[in-house]
């Protein structure tokens, strides 16, 4: 699975900024793997038709989804 927060030098630009990409240990990565709306070949949400899976617990409504995406970007 590709991580949209990983740079070409394997640094994390998401929740764990500055650290090397920790993939399976990252809560966003783990949550997205549990979601039936997550595209397994990339970071895409089928439910809302957007790139960026925020995990099943954060996508009950579009507002929940957008709030979770905003949290990731801040």
N, CA, C, O and CB atoms as a CASP TS submission, in Angstrom:
PFRMAT TS
TARGET T0000
AUTHOR 0000-0000-0000
METHOD Language model
MODEL 1
PARENT N/A
ATOM      1  N   UNK     1       0.840  -1.171   0.000  1.00  0.00           N
ATOM      2  CA  UNK     1       0.000   0.000   0.000  1.00  0.00           C
ATOM      3  C   UNK     1       0.892   1.245   0.000  1.00  0.00           C
ATOM      4  O   UNK     1       1.878   1.313   0.735  1.00  0.00           O
ATOM      5  CB  UNK     1      -0.959  -0.008   1.218  1.00  0.00           C
ATOM      6  N   UNK     2       0.542   2.204  -0.815  1.00  0.00           N
ATOM      7  CA  UNK     2       1.300   3.444  -0.879  1.00  0.00           C
ATOM      8  C   UNK     2       0.835   4.380   0.225  1.00  0.00           C
ATOM      9  O   UNK     2      -0.335   4.373   0.606  1.00  0.00           O
ATOM     10  CB  UNK     2       1.151   4.113  -2.261  1.00  0.00           C
ATOM     11  N   UNK     3       1.754   5.179   0.731  1.00  0.00           N
ATOM     12  CA  UNK     3       1.406   6.146   1.762  1.00  0.00           C
ATOM     13  C   UNK     3       1.570   7.552   1.202  1.00  0.00           C
ATOM     14  O   UNK     3       2.656   7.926   0.759  1.00  0.00           O
ATOM     15  CB  UNK     3       2.281   5.950   3.028  1.00  0.00           C
ATOM     16  N   UNK     4       0.488   8.334   1.221  1.00  0.00           N
ATOM     17  CA  UNK     4       0.556   9.682   0.652  1.00  0.00           C
ATOM     18  C   UNK     4       1.399  10.621   1.514  1.00  0.00           C
ATOM     19  O   UNK     4       1.753  11.712   1.068  1.00  0.00           O
ATOM     20  CB  UNK     4      -0.849  10.254   0.487  1.00  0.00           C
ATOM     21  N   UNK     5       1.719  10.217   2.729  1.00  0.00           N
ATOM     22  CA  UNK     5       2.491  11.066   3.624  1.00  0.00           C
ATOM     23  C   UNK     5       3.991  10.787   3.556  1.00  0.00           C
ATOM     24  O   UNK     5       4.768  11.452   4.240  1.00  0.00           O
ATOM     25  CB  UNK     5       2.006  10.886   5.036  1.00  0.00           C
ATOM     26  N   UNK     6       4.413   9.811   2.739  1.00  0.00           N
ATOM     27  CA  UNK     6       5.827   9.452   2.660  1.00  0.00           C
ATOM     28  C   UNK     6       6.492  10.171   1.497  1.00  0.00           C
ATOM     29  O   UNK     6       5.989  10.142   0.374  1.00  0.00           O
ATOM     30  CB  UNK     6       5.995   7.932   2.512  1.00  0.00           C
ATOM     31  N   UNK     7       7.616  10.811   1.763  1.00  0.00           N
ATOM     32  CA  UNK     7       8.368  11.495   0.716  1.00  0.00           C
ATOM     33  C   UNK     7       9.297  10.505   0.025  1.00  0.00           C
ATOM     34  O   UNK     7       9.404   9.353   0.446  1.00  0.00           O
ATOM     35  CB  UNK     7       9.173  12.684   1.299  1.00  0.00           C
ATOM     36  N   UNK     8       9.959  10.942  -1.018  1.00  0.00           N
ATOM     37  CA  UNK     8      10.885  10.057  -1.737  1.00  0.00           C
ATOM     38  C   UNK     8      12.058   9.635  -0.866  1.00  0.00           C
ATOM     39  O   UNK     8      12.709   8.630  -1.152  1.00  0.00           O
ATOM     40  CB  UNK     8      11.403  10.744  -2.995  1.00  0.00           C
ATOM     41  N   UNK     9      12.336  10.391   0.195  1.00  0.00           N
ATOM     42  CA  UNK     9      13.426  10.025   1.108  1.00  0.00           C
ATOM     43  C   UNK     9      12.910   9.264   2.329  1.00  0.00           C
ATOM     44  O   UNK     9      13.621   9.137   3.326  1.00  0.00           O
ATOM     45  CB  UNK     9      14.178  11.279   1.560  1.00  0.00           C
ATOM     46  N   UNK    10      11.676   8.757   2.255  1.00  0.00           N
ATOM     47  CA  UNK    10      11.051   7.944   3.295  1.00  0.00           C
ATOM     48  C   UNK    10      10.709   8.714   4.569  1.00  0.00           C
ATOM     49  O   UNK    10      10.534   8.111   5.627  1.00  0.00           O
ATOM     50  CB  UNK    10      11.951   6.809   3.640  1.00  0.00           C
ATOM     51  N   UNK    11      10.612  10.040   4.476  1.00  0.00           N
ATOM     52  CA  UNK    11      10.217  10.846   5.631  1.00  0.00           C
ATOM     53  C   UNK    11       8.704  10.947   5.684  1.00  0.00           C
ATOM     54  O   UNK    11       8.035  10.853   4.655  1.00  0.00           O
ATOM     55  CB  UNK    11      10.853  12.255   5.571  1.00  0.00           C
ATOM     56  N   UNK    12       8.166  11.137   6.875  1.00  0.00           N
ATOM     57  CA  UNK    12       6.725  11.252   7.057  1.00  0.00           C
ATOM     58  C   UNK    12       6.326  12.726   7.077  1.00  0.00           C
ATOM     59  O   UNK    12       6.922  13.534   7.789  1.00  0.00           O
ATOM     60  CB  UNK    12       6.278  10.546   8.360  1.00  0.00           C
ATOM     61  N   UNK    13       5.319  13.059   6.292  1.00  0.00           N
ATOM     62  CA  UNK    13       4.805  14.431   6.274  1.00  0.00           C
ATOM     63  C   UNK    13       3.406  14.495   6.875  1.00  0.00           C
ATOM     64  O   UNK    13       2.749  15.534   6.806  1.00  0.00           O
ATOM     65  CB  UNK    13       4.789  14.982   4.839  1.00  0.00           C
ATOM     66  N   UNK    14       2.946  13.395   7.463  1.00  0.00           N
ATOM     67  CA  UNK    14       1.611  13.329   8.057  1.00  0.00           C
ATOM     68  C   UNK    14       1.640  13.512   9.557  1.00  0.00           C
ATOM     69  O   UNK    14       2.255  14.446  10.071  1.00  0.00           O
ATOM     70  CB  UNK    14       0.959  12.015   7.724  1.00  0.00           C
ATOM     71  N   UNK    15       0.976  12.621  10.248  1.00  0.00           N
ATOM     72  CA  UNK    15       0.820  12.710  11.697  1.00  0.00           C
ATOM     73  C   UNK    15       2.165  12.673  12.430  1.00  0.00           C
ATOM     74  O   UNK    15       2.322  13.305  13.475  1.00  0.00           O
ATOM     75  CB  UNK    15      -0.063  11.577  12.190  1.00  0.00           C
ATOM     76  N   UNK    16       3.118  11.945  11.889  1.00  0.00           N
ATOM     77  CA  UNK    16       4.421  11.782  12.544  1.00  0.00           C
ATOM     78  C   UNK    16       5.510  12.521  11.786  1.00  0.00           C
ATOM     79  O   UNK    16       6.543  11.940  11.454  1.00  0.00           O
ATOM     80  CB  UNK    16       4.782  10.299  12.663  1.00  0.00           C
ATOM     81  N   UNK    17       5.282  13.799  11.511  1.00  0.00           N
ATOM     82  CA  UNK    17       6.193  14.621  10.701  1.00  0.00           C
ATOM     83  C   UNK    17       7.647  14.487  11.144  1.00  0.00           C
ATOM     84  O   UNK    17       7.972  14.532  12.330  1.00  0.00           O
ATOM     85  CB  UNK    17       5.775  16.083  10.770  1.00  0.00           C
ATOM     86  N   UNK    18       8.505  14.320  10.139  1.00  0.00           N
ATOM     87  CA  UNK    18       9.940  14.298  10.402  1.00  0.00           C
ATOM     88  C   UNK    18      10.516  12.920  10.648  1.00  0.00           C
ATOM     89  O   UNK    18      11.719  12.717  10.488  1.00  0.00           O
ATOM     90  CB  UNK    18      10.236  15.147  11.563  1.00  0.00           C
ATOM     91  N   UNK    19       9.684  11.976  11.033  1.00  0.00           N
ATOM     92  CA  UNK    19      10.173  10.628  11.290  1.00  0.00           C
ATOM     93  C   UNK    19      10.176   9.826   9.999  1.00  0.00           C
ATOM     94  O   UNK    19       9.466  10.156   9.049  1.00  0.00           O
ATOM     95  CB  UNK    19       9.316   9.927  12.360  1.00  0.00           C
ATOM     96  N   UNK    20      10.969   8.785   9.971  1.00  0.00           N
ATOM     97  CA  UNK    20      10.934   7.892   8.821  1.00  0.00           C
ATOM     98  C   UNK    20       9.558   7.242   8.776  1.00  0.00           C
ATOM     99  O   UNK    20       8.898   7.101   9.806  1.00  0.00           O
ATOM    100  CB  UNK    20      12.071   6.815   8.896  1.00  0.00           C
ATOM    101  N   UNK    21       9.133   6.852   7.603  1.00  0.00           N
ATOM    102  CA  UNK    21       7.823   6.227   7.455  1.00  0.00           C
ATOM    103  C   UNK    21       7.776   4.934   8.270  1.00  0.00           C
ATOM    104  O   UNK    21       8.648   4.075   8.137  1.00  0.00           O
ATOM    105  CB  UNK    21       7.512   5.946   5.960  1.00  0.00           C
ATOM    106  N   UNK    22       6.748   4.805   9.115  1.00  0.00           N
ATOM    107  CA  UNK    22       6.636   3.626   9.967  1.00  0.00           C
ATOM    108  C   UNK    22       5.520   2.688   9.509  1.00  0.00           C
ATOM    109  O   UNK    22       5.240   1.692  10.176  1.00  0.00           O
ATOM    110  CB  UNK    22       6.397   4.046  11.404  1.00  0.00           C
ATOM    111  N   UNK    23       4.889   2.993   8.393  1.00  0.00           N
ATOM    112  CA  UNK    23       3.861   2.192   7.735  1.00  0.00           C
ATOM    113  C   UNK    23       2.910   1.471   8.682  1.00  0.00           C
ATOM    114  O   UNK    23       1.982   2.104   9.186  1.00  0.00           O
ATOM    115  CB  UNK    23       4.510   1.193   6.861  1.00  0.00           C
ATOM    116  N   UNK    24       3.091   0.193   8.946  1.00  0.00           N
ATOM    117  CA  UNK    24       2.133  -0.587   9.726  1.00  0.00           C
ATOM    118  C   UNK    24       1.942  -0.058  11.144  1.00  0.00           C
ATOM    119  O   UNK    24       0.909  -0.321  11.759  1.00  0.00           O
ATOM    120  CB  UNK    24       2.577  -2.021   9.785  1.00  0.00           C
ATOM    121  N   UNK    25       2.909   0.676  11.672  1.00  0.00           N
ATOM    122  CA  UNK    25       2.792   1.225  13.018  1.00  0.00           C
ATOM    123  C   UNK    25       2.045   2.556  13.033  1.00  0.00           C
ATOM    124  O   UNK    25       1.739   3.081  14.104  1.00  0.00           O
ATOM    125  CB  UNK    25       4.167   1.402  13.625  1.00  0.00           C
ATOM    126  N   UNK    26       1.751   3.099  11.868  1.00  0.00           N
ATOM    127  CA  UNK    26       1.054   4.378  11.766  1.00  0.00           C
ATOM    128  C   UNK    26      -0.451   4.149  11.925  1.00  0.00           C
ATOM    129  O   UNK    26      -1.024   3.285  11.261  1.00  0.00           O
ATOM    130  CB  UNK    26       1.367   5.074  10.408  1.00  0.00           C
ATOM    131  N   UNK    27      -1.081   4.917  12.796  1.00  0.00           N
ATOM    132  CA  UNK    27      -2.510   4.713  13.055  1.00  0.00           C
ATOM    133  C   UNK    27      -3.359   4.941  11.804  1.00  0.00           C
ATOM    134  O   UNK    27      -4.371   4.260  11.632  1.00  0.00           O
ATOM    135  CB  UNK    27      -2.979   5.644  14.168  1.00  0.00           C
ATOM    136  N   UNK    28      -2.985   5.869  10.929  1.00  0.00           N
ATOM    137  CA  UNK    28      -3.762   6.101   9.708  1.00  0.00           C
ATOM    138  C   UNK    28      -3.680   4.899   8.786  1.00  0.00           C
ATOM    139  O   UNK    28      -4.677   4.503   8.181  1.00  0.00           O
ATOM    140  CB  UNK    28      -3.267   7.360   8.979  1.00  0.00           C
ATOM    141  N   UNK    29      -2.510   4.325   8.679  1.00  0.00           N
ATOM    142  CA  UNK    29      -2.311   3.147   7.831  1.00  0.00           C
ATOM    143  C   UNK    29      -3.135   1.978   8.356  1.00  0.00           C
ATOM    144  O   UNK    29      -3.824   1.300   7.593  1.00  0.00           O
ATOM    145  CB  UNK    29      -0.815   2.763   7.766  1.00  0.00           C
ATOM    146  N   UNK    30      -3.058   1.747   9.662  1.00  0.00           N
ATOM    147  CA  UNK    30      -3.780   0.631  10.277  1.00  0.00           C
ATOM    148  C   UNK    30      -5.289   0.804  10.137  1.00  0.00           C
ATOM    149  O   UNK    30      -5.990  -0.161   9.833  1.00  0.00           O
ATOM    150  CB  UNK    30      -3.404   0.503  11.756  1.00  0.00           C
ATOM    151  N   UNK    31      -5.797   2.006  10.352  1.00  0.00           N
ATOM    152  CA  UNK    31      -7.233   2.250  10.260  1.00  0.00           C
ATOM    153  C   UNK    31      -7.742   2.089   8.833  1.00  0.00           C
ATOM    154  O   UNK    31      -8.825   1.543   8.622  1.00  0.00           O
ATOM    155  CB  UNK    31      -7.562   3.644  10.772  1.00  0.00           C
ATOM    156  N   UNK    32      -6.980   2.553   7.859  1.00  0.00           N
ATOM    157  CA  UNK    32      -7.440   2.470   6.480  1.00  0.00           C
ATOM    158  C   UNK    32      -7.536   1.022   6.006  1.00  0.00           C
ATOM    159  O   UNK    32      -8.376   0.704   5.165  1.00  0.00           O
ATOM    160  CB  UNK    32      -6.509   3.257   5.568  1.00  0.00           C
ATOM    161  N   UNK    33      -6.692   0.146   6.532  1.00  0.00           N
ATOM    162  CA  UNK    33      -6.739  -1.256   6.136  1.00  0.00           C
ATOM    163  C   UNK    33      -8.002  -1.947   6.637  1.00  0.00           C
ATOM    164  O   UNK    33      -8.386  -2.985   6.098  1.00  0.00           O
ATOM    165  CB  UNK    33      -5.515  -1.985   6.652  1.00  0.00           C
ATOM    166  N   UNK    34      -8.663  -1.387   7.668  1.00  0.00           N
ATOM    167  CA  UNK    34      -9.868  -1.990   8.229  1.00  0.00           C
ATOM    168  C   UNK    34     -11.137  -1.525   7.518  1.00  0.00           C
ATOM    169  O   UNK    34     -12.222  -2.021   7.819  1.00  0.00           O
ATOM    170  CB  UNK    34      -9.964  -1.671   9.706  1.00  0.00           C
ATOM    171  N   UNK    35     -11.026  -0.599   6.598  1.00  0.00           N
ATOM    172  CA  UNK    35     -12.196   0.036   6.011  1.00  0.00           C
ATOM    173  C   UNK    35     -12.555  -0.574   4.660  1.00  0.00           C
ATOM    174  O   UNK    35     -11.704  -0.684   3.776  1.00  0.00           O
ATOM    175  CB  UNK    35     -11.958   1.526   5.860  1.00  0.00           C
ATOM    176  N   UNK    36     -13.820  -0.970   4.503  1.00  0.00           N
ATOM    177  CA  UNK    36     -14.246  -1.579   3.237  1.00  0.00           C
ATOM    178  C   UNK    36     -14.310  -0.577   2.090  1.00  0.00           C
ATOM    179  O   UNK    36     -14.424  -0.981   0.933  1.00  0.00           O
ATOM    180  CB  UNK    36     -15.599  -2.229   3.408  1.00  0.00           C
ATOM    181  N   UNK    37     -14.241   0.715   2.381  1.00  0.00           N
ATOM    182  CA  UNK    37     -14.286   1.745   1.343  1.00  0.00           C
ATOM    183  C   UNK    37     -12.895   2.141   0.852  1.00  0.00           C
ATOM    184  O   UNK    37     -12.770   2.957  -0.060  1.00  0.00           O
ATOM    185  CB  UNK    37     -15.009   2.970   1.864  1.00  0.00           C
ATOM    186  N   UNK    38     -11.853   1.570   1.448  1.00  0.00           N
ATOM    187  CA  UNK    38     -10.474   1.921   1.094  1.00  0.00           C
ATOM    188  C   UNK    38     -10.000   1.112  -0.100  1.00  0.00           C
ATOM    189  O   UNK    38     -10.156  -0.109  -0.131  1.00  0.00           O
ATOM    190  CB  UNK    38      -9.535   1.695   2.285  1.00  0.00           C
ATOM    191  N   UNK    39      -9.425   1.788  -1.078  1.00  0.00           N
ATOM    192  CA  UNK    39      -8.862   1.126  -2.259  1.00  0.00           C
ATOM    193  C   UNK    39      -7.517   0.525  -1.866  1.00  0.00           C
ATOM    194  O   UNK    39      -6.593   1.250  -1.497  1.00  0.00           O
ATOM    195  CB  UNK    39      -8.705   2.130  -3.464  1.00  0.00           C
ATOM    196  N   UNK    40      -7.408  -0.782  -1.945  1.00  0.00           N
ATOM    197  CA  UNK    40      -6.204  -1.487  -1.486  1.00  0.00           C
ATOM    198  C   UNK    40      -4.951  -1.125  -2.272  1.00  0.00           C
ATOM    199  O   UNK    40      -3.847  -1.217  -1.734  1.00  0.00           O
ATOM    200  CB  UNK    40      -6.425  -2.971  -1.570  1.00  0.00           C
ATOM    201  N   UNK    41      -5.090  -0.717  -3.523  1.00  0.00           N
ATOM    202  CA  UNK    41      -3.904  -0.427  -4.336  1.00  0.00           C
ATOM    203  C   UNK    41      -3.420   1.009  -4.183  1.00  0.00           C
ATOM    204  O   UNK    41      -2.421   1.382  -4.800  1.00  0.00           O
ATOM    205  CB  UNK    41      -4.199  -0.703  -5.789  1.00  0.00           C
ATOM    206  N   UNK    42      -4.083   1.809  -3.395  1.00  0.00           N
ATOM    207  CA  UNK    42      -3.673   3.197  -3.186  1.00  0.00           C
ATOM    208  C   UNK    42      -4.477   3.833  -2.078  1.00  0.00           C
ATOM    209  O   UNK    42      -5.267   3.159  -1.417  1.00  0.00           O
ATOM    210  CB  UNK    42      -3.823   4.004  -4.468  1.00  0.00           C
ATOM    211  N   UNK    43      -4.292   5.096  -1.869  1.00  0.00           N
ATOM    212  CA  UNK    43      -4.949   5.793  -0.768  1.00  0.00           C
ATOM    213  C   UNK    43      -6.189   6.528  -1.274  1.00  0.00           C
ATOM    214  O   UNK    43      -6.187   7.753  -1.390  1.00  0.00           O
ATOM    215  CB  UNK    43      -3.975   6.781  -0.091  1.00  0.00           C
ATOM    216  N   UNK    44      -7.245   5.772  -1.573  1.00  0.00           N
ATOM    217  CA  UNK    44      -8.449   6.350  -2.147  1.00  0.00           C
ATOM    218  C   UNK    44      -9.676   5.876  -1.374  1.00  0.00           C
ATOM    219  O   UNK    44      -9.782   4.699  -1.028  1.00  0.00           O
ATOM    220  CB  UNK    44      -8.573   5.983  -3.636  1.00  0.00           C
ATOM    221  N   UNK    45     -10.602   6.797  -1.106  1.00  0.00           N
ATOM    222  CA  UNK    45     -11.844   6.477  -0.403  1.00  0.00           C
ATOM    223  C   UNK    45     -12.983   6.360  -1.408  1.00  0.00           C
ATOM    224  O   UNK    45     -13.372   7.349  -2.030  1.00  0.00           O
ATOM    225  CB  UNK    45     -12.168   7.551   0.667  1.00  0.00           C
ATOM    226  N   UNK    46     -13.516   5.156  -1.565  1.00  0.00           N
ATOM    227  CA  UNK    46     -14.625   4.927  -2.497  1.00  0.00           C
ATOM    228  C   UNK    46     -15.912   5.577  -2.000  1.00  0.00           C
ATOM    229  O   UNK    46     -16.737   6.003  -2.808  1.00  0.00           O
ATOM    230  CB  UNK    46     -14.846   3.426  -2.702  1.00  0.00           C
ATOM    231  N   UNK    47     -16.093   5.659  -0.689  1.00  0.00           N
ATOM    232  CA  UNK    47     -17.330   6.194  -0.127  1.00  0.00           C
ATOM    233  C   UNK    47     -17.536   7.660  -0.511  1.00  0.00           C
ATOM    234  O   UNK    47     -18.640   8.060  -0.880  1.00  0.00           O
ATOM    235  CB  UNK    47     -17.323   6.049   1.391  1.00  0.00           C
ATOM    236  N   UNK    48     -16.462   8.462  -0.422  1.00  0.00           N
ATOM    237  CA  UNK    48     -16.570   9.893  -0.726  1.00  0.00           C
ATOM    238  C   UNK    48     -15.885  10.284  -2.026  1.00  0.00           C
ATOM    239  O   UNK    48     -15.879  11.460  -2.389  1.00  0.00           O
ATOM    240  CB  UNK    48     -15.988  10.697   0.399  1.00  0.00           C
ATOM    241  N   UNK    49     -15.309   9.320  -2.730  1.00  0.00           N
ATOM    242  CA  UNK    49     -14.693   9.593  -4.029  1.00  0.00           C
ATOM    243  C   UNK    49     -13.542  10.572  -3.941  1.00  0.00           C
ATOM    244  O   UNK    49     -13.408  11.468  -4.774  1.00  0.00           O
ATOM    245  CB  UNK    49     -15.719  10.121  -4.983  1.00  0.00           C
ATOM    246  N   UNK    50     -12.711  10.394  -2.923  1.00  0.00           N
ATOM    247  CA  UNK    50     -11.579  11.304  -2.714  1.00  0.00           C
ATOM    248  C   UNK    50     -10.336  10.508  -2.344  1.00  0.00           C
ATOM    249  O   UNK    50     -10.421   9.391  -1.835  1.00  0.00           O
ATOM    250  CB  UNK    50     -11.901  12.344  -1.610  1.00  0.00           C
ATOM    251  N   UNK    51      -9.201  11.095  -2.606  1.00  0.00           N
ATOM    252  CA  UNK    51      -7.951  10.496  -2.156  1.00  0.00           C
ATOM    253  C   UNK    51      -7.754  10.856  -0.697  1.00  0.00           C
ATOM    254  O   UNK    51      -7.967  11.999  -0.291  1.00  0.00           O
ATOM    255  CB  UNK    51      -6.744  10.972  -3.020  1.00  0.00           C
ATOM    256  N   UNK    52      -7.351   9.879   0.080  1.00  0.00           N
ATOM    257  CA  UNK    52      -7.120  10.077   1.495  1.00  0.00           C
ATOM    258  C   UNK    52      -8.100   9.288   2.332  1.00  0.00           C
ATOM    259  O   UNK    52      -9.188   9.775   2.637  1.00  0.00           O
ATOM    260  CB  UNK    52      -7.206  11.536   1.840  1.00  0.00           C
ATOM    261  N   UNK    53      -7.730   8.073   2.709  1.00  0.00           N
ATOM    262  CA  UNK    53      -8.579   7.281   3.586  1.00  0.00           C
ATOM    263  C   UNK    53      -8.278   7.686   5.018  1.00  0.00           C
ATOM    264  O   UNK    53      -7.119   7.704   5.434  1.00  0.00           O
ATOM    265  CB  UNK    53      -8.357   5.750   3.370  1.00  0.00           C
ATOM    266  N   UNK    54      -9.326   8.011   5.777  1.00  0.00           N
ATOM    267  CA  UNK    54      -9.147   8.460   7.162  1.00  0.00           C
ATOM    268  C   UNK    54      -9.523   7.381   8.163  1.00  0.00           C
ATOM    269  O   UNK    54      -9.479   7.617   9.371  1.00  0.00           O
ATOM    270  CB  UNK    54      -9.975   9.705   7.422  1.00  0.00           C
ATOM    271  N   UNK    55      -9.885   6.219   7.686  1.00  0.00           N
ATOM    272  CA  UNK    55     -10.269   5.130   8.575  1.00  0.00           C
ATOM    273  C   UNK    55     -11.760   5.105   8.830  1.00  0.00           C
ATOM    274  O   UNK    55     -12.426   6.139   8.791  1.00  0.00           O
ATOM    275  CB  UNK    55      -9.533   5.240   9.882  1.00  0.00           C
ATOM    276  N   UNK    56     -12.269   3.941   9.086  1.00  0.00           N
ATOM    277  CA  UNK    56     -13.700   3.720   9.230  1.00  0.00           C
ATOM    278  C   UNK    56     -14.308   4.537  10.374  1.00  0.00           C
ATOM    279  O   UNK    56     -15.452   4.978  10.271  1.00  0.00           O
ATOM    280  CB  UNK    56     -13.969   2.251   9.452  1.00  0.00           C
ATOM    281  N   UNK    57     -13.569   4.741  11.447  1.00  0.00           N
ATOM    282  CA  UNK    57     -14.087   5.474  12.605  1.00  0.00           C
ATOM    283  C   UNK    57     -14.221   6.969  12.350  1.00  0.00           C
ATOM    284  O   UNK    57     -14.827   7.672  13.160  1.00  0.00           O
ATOM    285  CB  UNK    57     -13.191   5.250  13.793  1.00  0.00           C
ATOM    286  N   UNK    58     -13.680   7.467  11.261  1.00  0.00           N
ATOM    287  CA  UNK    58     -13.698   8.910  10.991  1.00  0.00           C
ATOM    288  C   UNK    58     -14.493   9.290   9.754  1.00  0.00           C
ATOM    289  O   UNK    58     -14.366  10.416   9.273  1.00  0.00           O
ATOM    290  CB  UNK    58     -12.299   9.412  10.843  1.00  0.00           C
ATOM    291  N   UNK    59     -15.305   8.388   9.227  1.00  0.00           N
ATOM    292  CA  UNK    59     -15.982   8.721   7.974  1.00  0.00           C
ATOM    293  C   UNK    59     -17.489   8.473   7.992  1.00  0.00           C
ATOM    294  O   UNK    59     -18.080   8.191   6.950  1.00  0.00           O
ATOM    295  CB  UNK    59     -15.374   7.938   6.862  1.00  0.00           C
ATOM    296  N   UNK    60     -18.112   8.573   9.156  1.00  0.00           N
ATOM    297  CA  UNK    60     -19.550   8.371   9.247  1.00  0.00           C
ATOM    298  C   UNK    60     -20.331   9.322   8.358  1.00  0.00           C
ATOM    299  O   UNK    60     -21.291   8.927   7.697  1.00  0.00           O
ATOM    300  CB  UNK    60     -19.999   8.528  10.669  1.00  0.00           C
ATOM    301  N   UNK    61     -19.909  10.575   8.350  1.00  0.00           N
ATOM    302  CA  UNK    61     -20.527  11.585   7.493  1.00  0.00           C
ATOM    303  C   UNK    61     -19.425  12.301   6.725  1.00  0.00           C
ATOM    304  O   UNK    61     -18.244  12.186   7.055  1.00  0.00           O
ATOM    305  CB  UNK    61     -21.380  12.599   8.329  1.00  0.00           C
ATOM    306  N   UNK    62     -19.825  13.034   5.707  1.00  0.00           N
ATOM    307  CA  UNK    62     -18.834  13.790   4.940  1.00  0.00           C
ATOM    308  C   UNK    62     -18.133  14.805   5.839  1.00  0.00           C
ATOM    309  O   UNK    62     -16.933  15.032   5.681  1.00  0.00           O
ATOM    310  CB  UNK    62     -19.501  14.502   3.742  1.00  0.00           C
ATOM    311  N   UNK    63     -18.853  15.422   6.777  1.00  0.00           N
ATOM    312  CA  UNK    63     -18.243  16.382   7.699  1.00  0.00           C
ATOM    313  C   UNK    63     -17.195  15.705   8.580  1.00  0.00           C
ATOM    314  O   UNK    63     -16.125  16.266   8.814  1.00  0.00           O
ATOM    315  CB  UNK    63     -19.320  17.043   8.574  1.00  0.00           C
ATOM    316  N   UNK    64     -17.498  14.498   9.070  1.00  0.00           N
ATOM    317  CA  UNK    64     -16.514  13.739   9.856  1.00  0.00           C
ATOM    318  C   UNK    64     -15.263  13.481   9.029  1.00  0.00           C
ATOM    319  O   UNK    64     -14.140  13.647   9.506  1.00  0.00           O
ATOM    320  CB  UNK    64     -17.116  12.401  10.344  1.00  0.00           C
ATOM    321  N   UNK    65     -15.476  13.071   7.780  1.00  0.00           N
ATOM    322  CA  UNK    65     -14.364  12.782   6.877  1.00  0.00           C
ATOM    323  C   UNK    65     -13.506  14.035   6.671  1.00  0.00           C
ATOM    324  O   UNK    65     -12.282  13.977   6.786  1.00  0.00           O
ATOM    325  CB  UNK    65     -14.890  12.257   5.519  1.00  0.00           C
ATOM    326  N   UNK    66     -14.144  15.156   6.369  1.00  0.00           N
ATOM    327  CA  UNK    66     -13.415  16.396   6.107  1.00  0.00           C
ATOM    328  C   UNK    66     -12.684  16.882   7.352  1.00  0.00           C
ATOM    329  O   UNK    66     -11.569  17.395   7.253  1.00  0.00           O
ATOM    330  CB  UNK    66     -14.370  17.479   5.607  1.00  0.00           C
ATOM    331  N   UNK    67     -13.295  16.730   8.519  1.00  0.00           N
ATOM    332  CA  UNK    67     -12.624  17.102   9.772  1.00  0.00           C
ATOM    333  C   UNK    67     -11.364  16.270   9.985  1.00  0.00           C
ATOM    334  O   UNK    67     -10.325  16.792  10.389  1.00  0.00           O
ATOM    335  CB  UNK    67     -13.577  16.927  10.968  1.00  0.00           C
ATOM    336  N   UNK    68     -11.465  14.964   9.708  1.00  0.00           N
ATOM    337  CA  UNK    68     -10.313  14.081   9.866  1.00  0.00           C
ATOM    338  C   UNK    68      -9.210  14.433   8.880  1.00  0.00           C
ATOM    339  O   UNK    68      -8.032  14.402   9.233  1.00  0.00           O
ATOM    340  CB  UNK    68     -10.730  12.624   9.686  1.00  0.00           C
ATOM    341  N   UNK    69      -9.579  14.769   7.642  1.00  0.00           N
ATOM    342  CA  UNK    69      -8.579  15.172   6.649  1.00  0.00           C
ATOM    343  C   UNK    69      -7.917  16.476   7.073  1.00  0.00           C
ATOM    344  O   UNK    69      -6.705  16.626   6.920  1.00  0.00           O
ATOM    345  CB  UNK    69      -9.224  15.326   5.250  1.00  0.00           C
ATOM    346  N   UNK    70      -8.681  17.412   7.596  1.00  0.00           N
ATOM    347  CA  UNK    70      -8.130  18.683   8.049  1.00  0.00           C
ATOM    348  C   UNK    70      -7.159  18.477   9.200  1.00  0.00           C
ATOM    349  O   UNK    70      -6.149  19.176   9.291  1.00  0.00           O
ATOM    350  CB  UNK    70      -9.248  19.630   8.467  1.00  0.00           C
ATOM    351  N   UNK    71      -7.455  17.523  10.085  1.00  0.00           N
ATOM    352  CA  UNK    71      -6.572  17.202  11.207  1.00  0.00           C
ATOM    353  C   UNK    71      -5.247  16.672  10.708  1.00  0.00           C
ATOM    354  O   UNK    71      -4.196  17.015  11.248  1.00  0.00           O
ATOM    355  CB  UNK    71      -7.227  16.183  12.139  1.00  0.00           C
ATOM    356  N   UNK    72      -5.285  15.829   9.669  1.00  0.00           N
ATOM    357  CA  UNK    72      -4.074  15.261   9.087  1.00  0.00           C
ATOM    358  C   UNK    72      -3.215  16.353   8.469  1.00  0.00           C
ATOM    359  O   UNK    72      -1.991  16.326   8.596  1.00  0.00           O
ATOM    360  CB  UNK    72      -4.425  14.203   8.037  1.00  0.00           C
ATOM    361  N   UNK    73      -3.843  17.309   7.802  1.00  0.00           N
ATOM    362  CA  UNK    73      -3.106  18.363   7.112  1.00  0.00           C
ATOM    363  C   UNK    73      -2.549  19.422   8.035  1.00  0.00           C
ATOM    364  O   UNK    73      -1.665  20.179   7.632  1.00  0.00           O
ATOM    365  CB  UNK    73      -3.981  19.009   6.108  1.00  0.00           C
ATOM    366  N   UNK    74      -3.036  19.500   9.262  1.00  0.00           N
ATOM    367  CA  UNK    74      -2.549  20.561  10.167  1.00  0.00           C
ATOM    368  C   UNK    74      -1.331  20.125  10.941  1.00  0.00           C
ATOM    369  O   UNK    74      -0.800  20.894  11.741  1.00  0.00           O
ATOM    370  CB  UNK    74      -3.639  20.976  11.141  1.00  0.00           C
TER
END
